[in-house]
Each structure stands twice: as structure tokens, then as C-alpha cells.
Amino acid sequence: MCDAPISADSGDRWIAVCPRARLAEQAIVCAKVAGIGILIIQDGDGIVACERACPHEQADLSRGHVAGGRLHCPHHRASFSLTTGDISPGWPSRPLRRFRLRIDDTHVWIDRDSLAELR
């Protein structure tokens, strides 16, 4: 289940996306920030933010799974590196877009400016 859309109209560069504790409950959290579907993903000790729609066929990546540092698409079995965004070999697709994050003791924040290219 996704949270309510989050507005980016306040002028603040950093936008709180989800409570840090939520990632202890689920490895993939989806959100909509400024009209853009994003995922916050915990993989081991790392946390990343990326676009929600698969760049190959627009599948909902929140229905995929995370293993070995990769986000696996639920439709076509390709996977994306959580470090670089690169798709697995042999698939004709651009890399998965990733966004800058800031993490504190209570929240995960996304950099509004890193979403700008998708608007």
C-alpha cells in the first residue's frame, strides 16, 4: 500500500518520504512525491530511492523483490543494480533512475532537485 501523495511545493530541498522505522517492516516502500512514483528500498544496511516504473515496460517495481543488491522486475525477470541502476545484461533498456537521499534517526528524506528531470 502506498502513502498519500507528497507535495514538493514548500520550497524545501529535502522532503520527508517515510519514517525510518517503516523500512524495518517492509523492504520496499512506495511513495508519490510531486506526482512522481518512487520506491525507497532497504537492502541490508543500504537504503536507496529509485523510480517506481520499470524503464523497460513500465511494470510496477514495487511488486518485484530485492536480492543480491538488485531489484528484480515482476514482469520480465530482468533486474536492476541498486548501486548503479544498470539493467541486467541482454535487456534493451536505460538504467533505473535513482534519487539522492538523506537519512536521519527518524525519517528518510529525498532531494527534490534530483526529481526535477522527471517532471
Secondary structure, 3 states (H helix, E strand, C coil): CCCCCECCCCCCCEEEEEECCHHHHCCEEEEEECCEEEEEEEECCEEEEEECECCCCCCEHHHCEEECCEEECCCCCCEEECCCCCECCCCCCCCCCEECEEECCCEEEEEHHHHHHHC
